[in-house]
Each structure stands twice: as structure tokens, then as C-alpha cells.
Amino acid sequence: MTPYGFFAAAGAVAAIAWLRRHHRAMGLTENEFWAALWLIVAGAVVGAKALFVALGWPHFASGELRFWADFGTGFVFFGGLIGAALAGGVFAWRRKLNFWRGADYFGVALPLGHAVGRVGCYTQGCCGGCAPHPVQLYESAGLLVIAWLTRRVLRAVNAGHVARGTAFCTYGLLYGALRLALDPLRSDGRPERFLGLSHQQGIALALLLAGAAGLAWLRRQRTTGPHDLSPTSAR
């Protein structure tokens, strides 16, 4: 196994192990947990590959890259995040579960696992930064801080001080801000520009704004809206 593979696997194991330890607090049985996890992983893979193809379509159109032959080349984290969230939403809807209840725990596990995986990027040399910036390690450190902060928010959620979904939306806001700040330091090619932003920075900005809007909406719903946003809701 390559160092990249080791850290990627270690990050996944760390995130899954943390989630499994809290699966009952997420309102899931053992079987529901594993069913949800595999569906979310599938959604993440599809989303990550789909966004890579969309952003790199000229390379596929020219024949430089082939979808199946080069399937292992290129996945975009933001696409994986979107795909995973959609898959988790579908699972919660079909099982009549509280989506936000589980999402808050993913708001801790995602940056934790991602932080470990980014070390693998550094060892591989992918997603590199402009000299002398080890941008992968900057991001890894930032992700660990986000995991620590969202864990604190999760405690407030479970204590009933804030609404369910607050930890997950906090993760979205903070990670969007982190990527928005770090992407200008990357040297792996960001040629597409719109209003001075790369595609990835544009997505990061959208994630930041979505997180902020989600926090505002949850705060408003907690005081005036439905009771299923309450931390005391069973499902």
C-alpha cells in the first residue's frame, strides 16, 4: 500500500469508527447504520466522480482521459460531499428518520477523516501548494480545528441549547471558508476564473453561504417552527 492509500484508508476508518460509536445517538440501529453508510459512500463516489468529469470535460472530450479506463483518476471532494448529503437525505426520508440528527455527527466525522486523508495527499504530492506552502498540511490542520469546533457544537445540540443541524451547518460554513482561503495557494491548476474565483472557490463560497443560511434558518425554526428540529426528538 502506498502512503497515500494508507492515509486515505486511515481517514475513512477513523471517521467510520467514530460514527459507529455514536450510531445509537444518531437514532440508528446497527443495521440502519451500515445500510446508511454504504448508501452514503456510494453517493459520495458518484458525486465526486461526476463533478470531476464536469469540471474536466475537455480532457474527456479530447480523449486525454477515458471514463472507465481512467476511473481511478480524479475525484472532487465537493462533489462527494454533495452526493453523500443527497444519499443521506434519501435514506432518512425513506426510513422516516430525522436527517439533521445524523448529519450533525457527520459534521464531526467528515473533517476528522478528511484531515487524515489530506496527509496522504501531501505524501503523494497531489493537491500541492505553491512553494513554500504545504497547503495539504494547512488544510489538514484546519480540518482538525473544524472537527474540534463541531464536536463542541454537537455537545450543545445534545444538551438542547441549539437546534439539530447546527453542527453540520457549522461544518459547511467553516470548511467553505477554509477552502476559500487556501485554494489561492494551490499550484495544481485553477485556470477557470469567474469574478476572480476558480470553480472550486465558487463552490466553497456557495458552501459557506449555505452553511450560514442553514444556521440562520435553524435558529429561526427553533424559536418559531416545528418541534422536530428539537434535540429531544427521537427520530
FITI-727668 format. One line per 3 residues: number of its first residue (from 1); their letters; for each residue x, y, z of N, C-alpha, C. Coordinates in nm, 4 decimals, padded with zeros to 6 digits, always signed. Atoms other than C-alpha are relative to their C-alpha. Example, Ala and Ser with C-alpha at 12.3 -4.5 7.8 and 13.67 -1.06 7.14 Angstrom:
2
1> as> +00.0890,-00.1190,+00.0000,+01.2300,-00.4500,+00.7800,+00.0900,+00.1200,+00.0000 | -00.0820,-00.1190,-00.0060,+01.3670,-00.1060,+00.7140,-00.0770,+00.1090,+00.0730
END
This chain:
235
1> mtp> +00.0846,-00.1204,+00.0000,+00.0000,+00.0000,+00.0000,+00.0874,+00.1245,+00.0000 | -00.0729,-00.1263,+00.0055,+00.1238,+00.3478,-00.0870,-00.0319,+00.0846,+00.1230 | +00.0322,-00.0903,-00.1119,+00.1465,+00.6196,+00.1814,-00.1337,+00.0712,-00.0196
4> ygf> +00.1280,-00.0647,+00.0267,-00.1442,+00.7937,+00.0089,-00.1157,-00.0935,+00.0341 | +00.1051,+00.0978,-00.0288,-00.3549,+00.4783,+00.0271,-00.0155,-00.0244,+00.1484 | +00.0048,+00.0234,-00.1454,-00.2613,+00.4277,+00.3903,-00.0761,+00.1121,+00.0702
7> faa> +00.0653,-00.1118,-00.0691,-00.3690,+00.7765,+00.4994,-00.1460,+00.0146,-00.0420 | +00.1393,-00.0057,+00.0444,-00.6836,+00.7688,+00.2861,-00.0827,-00.1048,+00.0738 | +00.0709,+00.1060,-00.0713,-00.7821,+00.4357,+00.4423,-00.0106,+00.0315,+00.1487
10> aga> +00.0010,-00.0337,-00.1432,-00.6866,+00.5554,+00.7915,-00.1041,+00.1075,+00.0288 | +00.1013,-00.1042,-00.0185,-00.9043,+00.8643,+00.7490,-00.1403,-00.0565,-00.0050 | +00.1319,+00.0624,+00.0102,-01.2008,+00.6561,+00.6382,-00.0315,-00.0836,+00.1224
13> vaa> +00.0211,+00.0841,-00.1185,-01.1559,+00.4122,+00.9254,-00.0268,+00.0856,+00.1229 | +00.0197,-00.0881,-00.1158,-01.1267,+00.6946,+01.1793,-00.1408,+00.0587,+00.0006 | +00.1335,-00.0604,+00.0092,-01.4465,+00.8607,+01.0541,-00.1088,-00.1041,+00.0260
16> iaw> +00.1018,+00.1040,-00.0168,-01.6436,+00.5346,+01.0360,-00.0039,-00.0504,+00.1432 | -00.0057,+00.0490,-00.1387,-01.5237,+00.4161,+01.3779,-00.0670,+00.1000,+00.0944 | +00.0619,-00.1016,-00.0864,-01.6294,+00.7467,+01.5355,-00.1512,-00.0006,-00.0178
19> lrr> +00.1438,+00.0021,+00.0259,-01.9693,+00.7344,+01.3671,-00.0651,-00.1241,+00.0614 | +00.0598,+00.1230,-00.0515,-02.0304,+00.3717,+01.4642,-00.0139,+00.0058,+00.1528 | +00.0062,-00.0118,-00.1462,-01.9532,+00.4514,+01.8277,-00.1198,+00.0825,+00.0439
22> hhr> +00.1112,-00.0887,-00.0344,-02.2335,+00.7077,+01.8156,-00.1272,-00.0336,-00.0776 | +00.1134,+00.0267,+00.0891,-02.4825,+00.5273,+01.5914,-00.1341,+00.0028,+00.0731 | +00.1265,-00.0044,-00.0742,-02.7462,+00.4942,+01.8652,-00.0394,+00.1446,+00.0310
25> amg> +00.0305,-00.1414,-00.0227,-02.7181,+00.8638,+01.9462,-00.0507,+00.0659,-00.1286 | +00.0479,-00.0505,+00.1281,-02.7803,+00.9229,+01.5747,-00.1417,-00.0472,-00.0303 | +00.1340,+00.0524,+00.0200,-03.1089,+00.7352,+01.6104,-00.0053,-00.1176,-00.0951
28> lte> -00.0088,+00.1103,+00.0940,-02.9920,+00.4353,+01.4047,+00.0252,-00.1319,+00.0709 | -00.0362,+00.1343,-00.0441,-02.9946,+00.0645,+01.4703,+00.1304,-00.0386,-00.0694 | -00.1237,+00.0467,+00.0639,-02.6845,-00.1344,+01.3798,-00.0205,-00.0215,-00.1499
31> nef> +00.0264,+00.0255,+00.1415,-02.8394,-00.2465,+01.0506,-00.0249,+00.1293,-00.0775 | +00.0250,-00.1277,+00.0660,-02.9634,+00.1027,+00.9682,+00.1300,+00.0768,-00.0203 | -00.1271,-00.0714,+00.0104,-02.6182,+00.2433,+01.0360,+00.0799,-00.0470,-00.1212
34> waa> -00.0815,+00.0511,+00.1099,-02.4411,+00.0117,+00.7914,-00.0688,+00.0206,-00.1347 | +00.0722,-00.0255,+00.1249,-02.7142,+00.0455,+00.5281,+00.0173,+00.1455,-00.0425 | -00.0167,-00.1423,+00.0296,-02.6946,+00.4251,+00.5522,+00.1428,+00.0294,-00.0446
37> lwl> -00.1401,-00.0273,+00.0308,-02.3146,+00.4212,+00.5448,+00.0352,-00.0409,-00.1427 | -00.0329,+00.0458,+00.1349,-02.2883,+00.2136,+00.2265,-00.0695,+00.0853,-00.1057 | +00.0698,-00.0867,+00.0949,-02.5509,+00.4273,+00.0532,+00.0696,+00.1352,-00.0108
40> iva> -00.0678,-00.1297,-00.0018,-02.3701,+00.7457,+00.1576,+00.1347,-00.0089,-00.0716 | -00.1277,+00.0189,+00.0694,-02.0342,+00.6085,+00.0386,-00.0222,-00.0062,-00.1507 | +00.0306,+00.0080,+00.1428,-02.1903,+00.5197,-00.2971,-00.0344,+00.1379,-00.0556
43> gav> +00.0339,-00.1347,+00.0432,-02.3389,+00.8691,-00.3212,+00.1217,+00.0894,-00.0097 | -00.1224,-00.0807,+00.0005,-02.0016,+01.0223,-00.2378,+00.0857,-00.0317,-00.1220 | -00.0815,+00.0391,+00.1151,-01.8198,+00.8236,-00.5076,-00.0614,+00.0536,-00.1295
46> vga> +00.0680,-00.0483,+00.1212,-02.0795,+00.9074,-00.7726,+00.0117,+00.1521,-00.0108 | -00.0068,-00.1459,+00.0030,-02.0857,+01.2751,-00.6761,+00.1399,+00.0517,-00.0275 | -00.1384,-00.0446,+00.0176,-01.7070,+01.3097,-00.6570,+00.0469,-00.0205,-00.1438
49> kal> -00.0408,+00.0267,+00.1381,-01.6581,+01.1484,-00.9983,-00.0772,+00.0879,-00.0974 | +00.0820,-00.0804,+00.0901,-01.9459,+01.3356,-01.1600,+00.0514,+00.1441,-00.0081 | -00.0488,-00.1377,+00.0027,-01.8081,+01.6750,-01.0568,+00.1365,+00.0076,-00.0670
52> fva> -00.1302,+00.0011,+00.0676,-01.4579,+01.5787,-01.1728,-00.0188,-00.0024,-00.1516 | +00.0266,+00.0077,+00.1440,-01.5970,+01.4845,-01.5150,-00.0543,+00.1337,-00.0504 | +00.0586,-00.1270,+00.0420,-01.7998,+01.8053,-01.5308,+00.1061,+00.1101,-00.0109
55> lgw> -00.1024,-00.1047,+00.0002,-01.5034,+02.0275,-01.4425,+00.1113,-00.0291,-00.1008 | -00.1090,+00.0362,+00.0913,-01.2574,+01.8339,-01.6591,-00.0484,-00.0538,-00.1329 | +00.0589,+00.0562,+00.1208,-01.4862,+01.7629,-01.9532,+00.0885,+00.0151,-00.1242
58> phf> -00.0857,-00.0104,+00.1192,-01.2419,+01.8995,-02.2172,+00.1025,-00.1132,-00.0087 | -00.0981,+00.1097,+00.0024,-00.9921,+01.6289,-02.1137,-00.0645,-00.1306,-00.0452 | +00.0713,+00.1199,+00.0445,-01.2550,+01.3598,-02.1673,-00.0421,+00.0136,-00.1462
61> asg> +00.0434,-00.0215,+00.1374,-01.3842,+01.5132,-02.4892,+00.1143,-00.0171,-00.0992 | -00.1155,+00.0117,+00.0890,-01.0327,+01.5217,-02.6363,+00.0590,-00.1406,-00.0020 | -00.0534,+00.1348,-00.0069,-00.9665,+01.1603,-02.5395,+00.1208,-00.0134,+00.0902
64> elr> -00.1137,+00.0054,-00.0918,-00.6885,+01.2529,-02.2961,-00.0313,-00.0885,+00.1199 | +00.0474,+00.0865,-00.1066,-00.8919,+01.0844,-02.0240,-00.1181,-00.0812,-00.0503 | +00.1120,+00.0871,+00.0339,-01.1314,+00.7915,-02.0619,-00.0717,-00.0380,+00.1292
67> fwa> +00.0773,+00.0136,-00.1234,-01.4122,+00.7418,-01.8145,+00.0315,-00.1294,+00.0736 | -00.0198,+00.1276,-00.0700,-01.3765,+00.3703,-01.7363,+00.1466,-00.0358,+00.0141 | -00.1413,+00.0368,-00.0062,-01.0111,+00.3173,-01.8214,+00.0758,+00.0830,+00.1028
70> dfg> -00.0682,-00.0891,-00.0953,-00.9092,+00.6143,-01.6062,-00.0904,+00.0327,+00.1188 | +00.0995,-00.0293,-00.1045,-01.1860,+00.5822,-01.3486,+00.0658,+00.0382,+00.1326 | -00.0661,-00.0299,-00.1269,-00.9406,+00.5901,-01.0579,+00.0679,+00.1348,+00.0030
73> tgf> -00.0647,-00.1309,+00.0073,-00.8049,+00.9242,-01.1762,-00.1028,+00.1103,+00.0178 | +00.0802,-00.1200,-00.0137,-00.9751,+01.2265,-01.0357,-00.1342,-00.0141,+00.0682 | +00.1247,-00.0128,-00.0740,-01.2410,+01.2753,-00.7716,+00.0040,+00.1366,+00.0678
76> vff> +00.0053,-00.1331,-00.0594,-01.3566,+01.6125,-00.6390,-00.0770,-00.0081,+00.1320 | +00.0607,+00.0138,-00.1330,-01.4315,+01.6348,-00.2671,-00.1371,+00.0658,+00.0076 | +00.1282,-00.0698,-00.0090,-01.7102,+01.8887,-00.3072,-00.1123,-00.0814,-00.0637
79> ggl> +00.1003,+00.0852,+00.0623,-01.8931,+01.6574,-00.5452,-00.0364,-00.1173,+00.0890 | +00.0262,+00.1090,-00.0937,-01.8543,+01.3747,-00.2960,-00.0857,+00.0438,+00.1168 | +00.0789,-00.0522,-00.1110,-01.9951,+01.5924,-00.0194,-00.1463,+00.0180,-00.0410
82> iga> +00.1369,-00.0185,+00.0486,-02.2992,+01.6826,-00.2287,-00.0692,-00.1342,-00.0194 | +00.0573,+00.1323,+00.0226,-02.3554,+01.3215,-00.3339,-00.0324,-00.0720,+00.1290 | +00.0229,+00.0651,-00.1289,-02.3208,+01.1950,+00.0226,-00.1198,+00.0617,+00.0716
85> ala> +00.1129,-00.0670,-00.0659,-02.5652,+01.4567,+00.1562,-00.1326,-00.0388,-00.0641 | +00.1227,+00.0401,+00.0690,-02.8216,+01.3695,-00.1095,-00.0377,-00.1439,+00.0337 | +00.0265,+00.1398,-00.0334,-02.7865,+00.9975,-00.0413,-00.0498,-00.0135,+00.1437
88> ggv> +00.0457,+00.0026,-00.1380,-02.8203,+01.0569,+00.3333,-00.1403,+00.0541,+00.0148 | +00.1350,-00.0554,-00.0041,-03.1280,+01.2699,+00.2743,-00.1038,-00.0983,-00.0500 | +00.0925,+00.1006,+00.0533,-03.2914,+00.9997,+00.0624,-00.0202,-00.1124,+00.1013
91> faw> +00.0110,+00.1071,-00.0985,-03.2138,+00.7352,+00.3260,-00.0882,+00.0434,+00.1168 | +00.0794,-00.0488,-00.1125,-03.3571,+00.9486,+00.6066,-00.1471,+00.0135,-00.0380 | +00.1379,-00.0161,+00.0465,-03.6691,+01.0249,+00.4018,-00.0699,-00.1346,-00.0127
94> rrk> +00.0627,+00.1304,+00.0194,-03.7323,+00.6615,+00.3112,-00.0246,-00.0710,+00.1324 | +00.0144,+00.0665,-00.1300,-03.6805,+00.5432,+00.6707,-00.0728,+00.0861,+00.1026 | +00.0689,-00.0940,-00.0896,-03.8659,+00.8410,+00.8214,+00.0858,+00.0334,+00.1221
97> lnf> -00.0948,-00.0381,-00.1037,-03.5599,+00.9412,+01.0221,+00.0218,+00.1510,-00.0027 | -00.0341,-00.1415,-00.0064,-03.4506,+01.2862,+01.1337,+00.1371,+00.0193,-00.0666 | -00.1245,-00.0196,+00.0747,-03.1883,+01.3854,+00.8745,+00.1025,+00.0779,+00.0808
100> wrg> -00.0941,-00.0860,-00.0726,-03.0364,+01.6565,+01.0922,+00.0662,-00.0715,+00.1164 | -00.0559,+00.0718,-00.1150,-02.9877,+01.4192,+01.3832,+00.1277,-00.0742,-00.0391 | -00.1196,+00.0692,+00.0470,-02.7439,+01.2066,+01.1837,+00.1023,+00.0940,-00.0600
103> ady> -00.0911,-00.0910,+00.0686,-02.5981,+01.4942,+00.9842,+00.0951,+00.0689,+00.0969 | -00.0860,-00.0666,-00.0981,-02.4643,+01.6613,+01.2989,+00.1225,-00.0844,+00.0337 | -00.1135,+00.0871,-00.0307,-02.2460,+01.3584,+01.3697,+00.0960,-00.0083,-00.1182
106> fgv> -00.0866,-00.0058,+00.1174,-02.1178,+01.3599,+01.0133,+00.0764,+00.1317,-00.0054 | -00.0688,-00.1282,-00.0059,-02.0292,+01.7248,+01.0736,+00.1273,-00.0058,+00.0817 | -00.1237,+00.0233,-00.0753,-01.7639,+01.5941,+01.3150,+00.0872,-00.1022,-00.0722
109> alp> -00.0760,+00.1100,+00.0604,-01.6614,+01.2734,+01.1360,+00.0644,+00.0404,-00.1323 | -00.0541,-00.0376,+00.1303,-01.6131,+01.4296,+00.7914,+00.1321,+00.0763,+00.0107 | -00.1285,-00.0688,-00.0076,-01.3441,+01.6835,+00.8868,+00.1078,-00.0834,+00.0682
112> lgh> -00.0982,+00.0866,-00.0650,-01.1788,+01.4251,+01.1123,+00.0658,-00.0933,-00.1019 | -00.0541,+00.0904,+00.1002,-01.1408,+01.1688,+00.8343,+00.0724,+00.0728,-00.1116 | -00.0590,-00.0800,+00.1068,-01.0620,+01.4349,+00.5745,+00.1375,+00.0518,+00.0393
115> avg> -00.1286,-00.0502,-00.0494,-00.7808,+01.5739,+00.7903,+00.1085,-00.1058,-00.0142 | -00.0974,+00.1092,+00.0127,-00.6077,+01.2350,+00.7975,+00.0287,-00.0266,-00.1474 | -00.0183,+00.0248,+00.1426,-00.6635,+01.1818,+00.4254,+00.0857,+00.1045,-00.0691
118> rvg> -00.0799,-00.1062,+00.0617,-00.5078,+01.5181,+00.3370,+00.1499,-00.0199,+00.0230 | -00.1414,+00.0318,-00.0203,-00.1795,+01.3991,+00.4876,+00.0472,-00.0928,-00.1120 | -00.0319,+00.0860,+00.1128,-00.1888,+01.1286,+00.2210,+00.0225,+00.0788,-00.1274
121> cyt> -00.0208,-00.0870,+00.1162,-00.2254,+01.3996,-00.0436,+00.1397,+00.0621,+00.0038 | -00.1326,-00.0600,-00.0138,+00.0906,+01.5597,+00.0925,+00.1095,-00.1000,-00.0363 | -00.1014,+00.1011,+00.0309,+00.2878,+01.2343,+00.0723,+00.0020,-00.0338,-00.1487
124> qgc> +00.0109,+00.0316,+00.1418,+00.1639,+01.1781,-00.2841,+00.0425,+00.1162,-00.0880 | -00.0325,-00.1187,+00.0784,+00.2290,+01.5348,-00.3948,-00.1173,+00.0550,-00.0780 | +00.1170,-00.0520,+00.0703,-00.1257,+01.5843,-00.5235,-00.0610,+00.1162,+00.0795
127> cgg> +00.0631,-00.1169,-00.0637,-00.3310,+01.8981,-00.4479,+00.1052,+00.0904,+00.0632 | -00.1135,-00.0701,-00.0598,+00.0036,+02.0661,-00.3887,-00.0156,+00.1504,+00.0017 | +00.0031,-00.1446,-00.0123,+00.0685,+02.4245,-00.2938,+00.1181,+00.0653,-00.0680
130> cap> -00.1116,-00.0772,+00.0545,+00.2865,+02.6959,-00.4407,+00.1111,+00.0053,+00.1051 | -00.1130,-00.0041,-00.0931,+00.6330,+02.6874,-00.2856,+00.0005,+00.1336,+00.0733 | -00.0370,+00.1161,-00.0821,+00.6978,+02.7013,+00.0011,-00.1179,-00.0540,+00.0826
133> hpv> +00.1187,+00.0304,-00.0801,+00.3416,+02.6284,+00.1155,-00.0426,-00.1474,-00.0129 | +00.0571,+00.1358,-00.0008,+00.2495,+02.2676,+00.2148,-00.1508,+00.0089,+00.0249 | +00.1396,-00.0370,-00.0179,-00.1141,+02.3556,+00.1542,-00.0839,-00.1184,+00.0481
136> qly> +00.0743,+00.1172,-00.0476,-00.2322,+01.9972,+00.2144,+00.0063,-00.0095,+00.1527 | -00.0140,+00.0048,-00.1455,-00.0948,+02.0166,+00.5693,-00.0730,+00.1169,+00.0661 | +00.0800,-00.1118,-00.0507,-00.2505,+02.3597,+00.6195,-00.1466,-00.0430,+00.0104
139> esa> +00.1401,+00.0414,+00.0006,-00.5840,+02.2117,+00.5217,-00.0258,-00.1070,+00.1053 | +00.0149,+00.1045,-00.1010,-00.5319,+01.9062,+00.7429,-00.0124,+00.0607,+00.1397 | +00.0057,-00.0655,-00.1307,-00.4636,+02.1299,+01.0440,-00.1318,+00.0746,+00.0167
142> gll> +00.1267,-00.0714,-00.0067,-00.7649,+02.3456,+00.9620,-00.1183,-00.0932,+00.0215 | +00.1073,+00.0981,-00.0151,-00.9870,+02.0390,+00.9338,-00.0064,-00.0555,+00.1421 | -00.0005,+00.0467,-00.1390,-00.8774,+01.9161,+01.2764,-00.0631,+00.1043,+00.0921
145> via> +00.0624,-00.1070,-00.0796,-00.9737,+02.2542,+01.4210,-00.1517,-00.0003,-00.0224 | +00.1439,+00.0050,+00.0296,-01.3118,+02.2304,+01.2450,-00.0651,-00.1173,+00.0719 | +00.0550,+00.1170,-00.0698,-01.3667,+01.8788,+01.3847,-00.0151,+00.0284,+00.1491
148> wlt> +00.0062,-00.0327,-00.1440,-01.2902,+02.0067,+01.7357,-00.1144,+00.0987,+00.0272 | +00.1059,-00.0988,-00.0198,-01.5251,+02.3038,+01.6968,-00.1388,-00.0614,-00.0191 | +00.1316,+00.0599,+00.0225,-01.8112,+02.0997,+01.5515,-00.0339,-00.1006,+00.1103
151> rrv> +00.0264,+00.0889,-00.1143,-01.7696,+01.8480,+01.8351,-00.0557,+00.0790,+00.1171 | +00.0520,-00.0854,-00.1063,-01.8259,+02.1304,+02.0800,-00.1431,+00.0442,-00.0307 | +00.1365,-00.0377,+00.0393,-02.1312,+02.2437,+01.8837,-00.0937,-00.1182,+00.0185
154> lra> +00.0829,+00.1195,-00.0167,-02.2611,+01.8861,+01.8857,-00.0386,-00.0205,+00.1464 | +00.0342,+00.0100,-00.1428,-02.2429,+01.8828,+02.2643,-00.1116,+00.0980,+00.0345 | +00.1060,-00.0988,-00.0244,-02.4547,+02.1993,+02.2666,-00.1321,-00.0473,-00.0596
157> vna> +00.1208,+00.0562,+00.0606,-02.7012,+02.0305,+02.0294,-00.0611,-00.1040,+00.0922 | +00.0505,+00.1078,-00.0843,-02.7305,+01.7259,+02.2534,-00.0482,+00.0489,+00.1361 | +00.0450,-00.0585,-00.1262,-02.7703,+01.9474,+02.5583,-00.1285,+00.0806,-00.0169
160> ghv> +00.1234,-00.0735,+00.0252,-03.0668,+02.1191,+02.3928,+00.0175,+00.1500,-00.0107 | -00.0226,-00.1443,+00.0064,-02.9004,+02.4613,+02.3671,-00.0206,+00.0559,-00.1405 | +00.0187,-00.0425,+00.1388,-02.9174,+02.4777,+01.9867,-00.0719,-00.1107,-00.0759
163> arg> +00.0810,+00.0950,+00.0767,-03.1227,+02.3031,+01.7172,+00.0849,-00.1060,-00.0683 | -00.0649,+00.1016,+00.0819,-03.0356,+01.9821,+01.5397,+00.0336,+00.0595,-00.1361 | -00.0472,-00.0523,+00.1268,-02.8414,+02.0521,+01.2229,+00.1032,+00.1092,+00.0157
166> taf> -00.0928,-00.1112,-00.0217,-02.6330,+02.3265,+01.3814,+00.1446,-00.0429,-00.0201 | -00.1385,+00.0470,+00.0155,-02.3131,+02.1184,+01.3913,+00.0333,-00.0203,-00.1475 | -00.0253,+00.0263,+00.1416,-02.3478,+02.0126,+01.0265,+00.0114,+00.1306,-00.0779
169> cty> -00.0063,-00.1292,+00.0692,-02.4187,+02.3664,+00.9061,+00.1255,+00.0768,+00.0387 | -00.1254,-00.0634,-00.0427,-02.1254,+02.4920,+01.1130,+00.1171,-00.0571,-00.0779 | -00.1047,+00.0636,+00.0811,-01.9038,+02.2394,+00.9351,+00.0014,+00.0574,-00.1415
172> gll> +00.0057,-00.0534,+00.1352,-02.0245,+02.3613,+00.5956,+00.0538,+00.1417,-00.0088 | -00.0474,-00.1384,-00.0012,-01.9625,+02.7249,+00.6831,+00.1521,+00.0062,+00.0166 | -00.1429,-00.0074,-00.0308,-01.6151,+02.6634,+00.8276,+00.0856,-00.0628,-00.1092
175> yga> -00.0811,+00.0612,+00.1049,-01.4935,+02.4256,+00.5581,-00.0036,+00.0830,-00.1274 | +00.0054,-00.0892,+00.1150,-01.6174,+02.6567,+00.2857,+00.0973,+00.1160,+00.0154 | -00.0921,-00.1109,-00.0257,-01.4216,+02.9407,+00.4469,+00.1452,-00.0459,-00.0115
178> lrl> -00.1369,+00.0525,+00.0054,-01.1102,+02.7212,+00.4809,+00.0450,-00.0179,-00.1447 | -00.0377,+00.0216,+00.1388,-01.1114,+02.6203,+00.1137,+00.0087,+00.1313,-00.0777 | -00.0036,-00.1303,+00.0662,-01.1872,+02.9726,+00.0003,+00.1328,+00.0700,+00.0279
181> ald> -00.1254,-00.0645,-00.0383,-00.8790,+03.0904,+00.1885,+00.1224,-00.0715,-00.0553 | -00.1192,+00.0775,+00.0363,-00.6422,+02.8080,+00.0893,+00.0164,-00.0230,-00.1495 | -00.0119,+00.0334,+00.1415,-00.7229,+02.7482,-00.2771,+00.0933,+00.0918,-00.0800
184> plr> -00.0961,-00.0827,+00.0739,-00.5237,+03.0525,-00.3990,+00.1450,-00.0445,+00.0175 | -00.1359,+00.0478,-00.0230,-00.2150,+02.8821,-00.2541,+00.0295,-00.1288,-00.0750 | -00.0213,+00.1269,+00.0685,-00.2656,+02.5644,-00.4595,+00.0631,+00.0217,-00.1366
187> sdg> -00.0729,-00.0124,+00.1263,-00.0478,+02.5011,-00.7624,-00.0402,-00.1076,-00.1002 | +00.0390,+00.1115,+00.0864,-00.2388,+02.2136,-00.9229,-00.0907,+00.0443,-00.1144 | +00.0724,-00.0491,+00.1172,-00.4055,+02.4356,-01.1809,-00.1409,+00.0436,+00.0317
190> rpe> +00.1328,-00.0562,-00.0187,-00.7017,+02.6652,-01.1335,-00.0220,+00.1028,-00.1108 | +00.0042,-00.0976,+00.1098,-00.7280,+02.8197,-01.4831,-00.1347,+00.0661,-00.0197 | +00.1324,-00.0549,+00.0259,-01.1033,+02.8742,-01.4874,-00.0308,+00.1088,+00.1022
193> rfl> +00.0252,-00.1115,-00.0903,-01.1935,+03.2116,-01.3445,-00.1346,+00.0639,-00.0305 | +00.1237,-00.0762,+00.0118,-01.5249,+03.3863,-01.2810,-00.0022,+00.0967,+00.1159 | -00.0095,-00.1045,-00.1023,-01.5116,+03.7147,-01.0934,+00.1199,-00.0237,+00.0910
196> gls> -00.1221,+00.0224,-00.0757,-01.1622,+03.6181,-00.9853,+00.0027,-00.1285,+00.0799 | +00.0081,+00.1243,-00.0773,-01.2695,+03.2808,-00.8395,+00.0126,-00.1198,-00.0927 | -00.0009,+00.1261,+00.0722,-01.1890,+02.9297,-00.9566,-00.1327,-00.0710,+00.0242
199> hqq> +00.1210,+00.0778,-00.0234,-01.4670,+02.6746,-00.9855,-00.0060,-00.0504,+00.1434 | -00.0021,+00.0539,-00.1357,-01.3558,+02.5208,-00.6572,-00.0266,+00.1088,+00.1040 | +00.0272,-00.1100,-00.0928,-01.3542,+02.8574,-00.4815,-00.1464,+00.0423,-00.0068
202> gia> +00.1417,-00.0324,+00.0132,-01.7000,+02.9279,-00.6207,-00.0864,-00.0972,+00.0777 | +00.0746,+00.1013,-00.0754,-01.8265,+02.6002,-00.4753,+00.0214,+00.0210,+00.1495 | -00.0290,-00.0250,-00.1421,-01.6521,+02.6774,-00.1455,-00.0815,+00.1177,+00.0517
205> lal> +00.0792,-00.1164,-00.0397,-01.8223,+03.0163,-00.1345,-00.1467,-00.0377,+00.0141 | +00.1392,+00.0450,-00.0086,-02.1588,+02.8513,-00.2055,-00.0225,-00.0828,+00.1254 | +00.0116,+00.0809,-00.1212,-02.0946,+02.6019,+00.0764,-00.0005,+00.0884,+00.1243
208> lla> -00.0048,-00.0943,-00.1131,-02.0031,+02.8839,+00.3156,-00.1346,+00.0700,+00.0166 | +00.1275,-00.0720,-00.0066,-02.3195,+03.0760,+00.2285,-00.1145,-00.0936,+00.0381 | +00.1039,+00.0967,-00.0363,-02.5346,+02.7615,+00.2510,+00.0056,-00.0323,+00.1479
211> gaa> -00.0139,+00.0259,-00.1430,-02.3920,+02.6881,+00.5962,-00.0533,+00.1149,+00.0836 | +00.0485,-00.1178,-00.0732,-02.4602,+03.0429,+00.7124,-00.1523,+00.0101,-00.0077 | +00.1452,-00.0061,+00.0159,-02.8136,+03.0341,+00.5686,-00.0674,-00.1095,+00.0816
214> gla> +00.0550,+00.1102,-00.0791,-02.8753,+02.6955,+00.7309,-00.0017,+00.0322,+00.1486 | -00.0047,-00.0368,-00.1420,-02.7663,+02.8251,+01.0705,-00.1082,+00.1018,+00.0330 | +00.1033,-00.1012,-00.0235,-02.9946,+03.1268,+01.0378,-00.1392,-00.0634,-00.0024
217> wlr> +00.1303,+00.0660,+00.0111,-03.2867,+02.9077,+00.9287,-00.0289,-00.0884,+00.1209 | +00.0193,+00.0872,-00.1159,-03.2345,+02.6574,+01.2102,-00.0283,+00.0809,+00.1266 | +00.0247,-00.0850,-00.1178,-03.2193,+02.9336,+01.4689,-00.1422,+00.0540,-00.0019
220> rqr> +00.1357,-00.0530,+00.0112,-03.5422,+03.0817,+01.3373,-00.1038,-00.1095,+00.0228 | +00.0938,+00.1100,-00.0161,-03.7148,+02.7425,+01.3197,-00.0059,-00.0497,+00.1441 | -00.0023,+00.0466,-00.1393,-03.6080,+02.6557,+01.6721,-00.0914,+00.0843,+00.0877
223> ttg> +00.0815,-00.0891,-00.0831,-03.7909,+02.9574,+01.8107,-00.1438,+00.0123,-00.0477 | +00.1349,-00.0235,+00.0516,-04.0909,+02.9685,+01.5788,-00.0577,-00.1168,-00.0776 | +00.0411,+00.1026,+00.0943,-04.1076,+02.6461,+01.3789,-00.0305,-00.1336,+00.0630
226> phd> +00.0420,+00.1333,-00.0418,-04.1703,+02.2721,+01.4008,+00.0877,-00.0591,+00.1078 | -00.0712,+00.0571,-00.1134,-04.0704,+02.0667,+01.7004,+00.0979,-00.1089,-00.0402 | -00.0901,+00.1085,+00.0350,-03.8867,+01.8005,+01.5007,+00.1438,+00.0455,-00.0157
229> lsp> -00.1366,-00.0484,-00.0019,-03.5795,+02.0252,+01.4996,+00.0589,-00.0046,+00.1402 | -00.0461,+00.0034,-00.1380,-03.5549,+01.9843,+01.8769,+00.0916,-00.1169,+00.0236 | -00.0879,+00.1100,-00.0306,-03.2682,+01.7734,+02.0148,-00.0688,-00.1140,+00.0738
232> tsa> +00.0681,+00.1071,-00.0749,-03.5231,+01.5749,+02.2163,-00.0816,-00.0901,-00.0900 | +00.0758,+00.0819,+00.0924,-03.6908,+01.4352,+01.9037,+00.0632,-00.1382,-00.0144 | -00.0555,+00.1348,+00.0004,-03.6491,+01.0550,+01.8988,+00.0540,-00.0388,-00.1367
235> r> -00.0421,+00.0439,+00.1309,-03.6248,+01.0049,+01.5232,+00.0286,+00.1190,-00.0889
END
